[in-house]
Amino acid sequence: MKVFKFGGASVKDANGVKNVVRVLEKTGFSDLIIVISAMGKTTNALEKVVELYLKNSSELKGAIHNVQQYHTIILETLFDNKQHVVFKKINRLFKDMETTLSRNKSTQYDYIYDQVVCYGELIATTIVSEYLNQQGYENKWLDARDFIKTDTTYRDAEVDWEITQRSIQKKVNTKGLSVTQGFIASDKNNFTTTLGREGSDYTAGIFAYCLNADSVSIWKDVPGVLNADPRVFSITHLLSHVSYEEAIELAFYGASVIHPKTIQPLQRKEIPLYVKSFLNPADEGTSVKKGQPLDPYLPCYIVKKDQILLSLSSLDFSFIVEDKISEIFSFFHQYHLKVDLIQSSAISFSVCLDDKFDHFDVLIMKLKAKFRVTYNKNVCLYTIRHFTEEAVRSLEQDKDILLKQITRETYQMVVKE
Ligand code: ASP
């Protein structure tokens, strides 16, 4: 069996959903699980809903209405029969979301977030599954929360592999076609959890691992994994072959084409990963497999915007070594700050951080009690894997560089945006 993943951009409108069928017609659709993300920018819109709810804002109803309106337009284009059961199902999901909000007693942002944003994926998969049925591609709709079990770290949940593997192997029928949600899971009390933004790729990896899939294909709006982000660089090249190790490195440094957690489960079972264009499904795209050398061998550029460069030094000129560094890292772990780059000297320690969960300001209060702290927000981290002198020279041009680091294969710099 195989696993396909379609992200938000691939189902952002009715044409996108129709194109999913076109892709399946090209590739075949037997013994296939399709993992789908929320449509277009729905997750961002639902984040806004959570914000307005917590502020008790009068704009809340309007924000929910906008999300519903966006999906209604897609529904009305896909289904001529206005009595089709899908209209009822989607209405039900919006009602459920509003009930969840009105009954909620928690003030914990991360928890509420997960109970609300999951509707993006639930709605998207309901629409796609019903559309496939209508077009004659009979399929099963699976609630990913029944299979993927996690701890209670809402918004960044850790998968419990043992329980997840057991329940997927026991309950998922690999024959035929199934449709399920990316990104969402549940904890031991059956509350919804999520796997981190862009986490649907990871869901595909989890299903593939637990079911010993033959392959995973991620369908994108780009031809595959490129050596640079086309939104930032004018000239880019398709990487045809990439090893698991290279893919993990690229994803870790911020290549947004694959979620960083996706590769590890695939690598453990040597399940090939294909990254392909949903617009040109017959094209080769990128294959990620064991040990294959990077082809073509080119410098790969990764840009991570909106990072924080934090420097700590001791208040009393004492060394910042193992004990203090371990204390600093336990703070990063506690506040879910992701470390991109580390540089240290005897009395100072610098890191480039990704504050995905907006916890930096709280963390700083803690650190200030113990260290002298300086930081720059909104910095940009550039990474070049397999750098050349020429690549470095042209990237550095006209940039205000705050920090640089070079290892054998990897060049990194932090610059002011
Ligand atoms: N819908 C989620 C997000 O926008 C998950 C995903 O797209 O992978 O982050």
Boltz pocket constraint, residues with backbone or C-beta under 6 A from the ligand:
constraints:
  - pocket:
      binder: B
      contacts: [[A, 7], [A, 8], [A, 37], [A, 38], [A, 40], [A, 43], [A, 44], [A, 120], [A, 182], [A, 183], [A, 196], [A, 197], [A, 198], [A, 199], [A, 200], [A, 201]]
      max_distance: 6.0
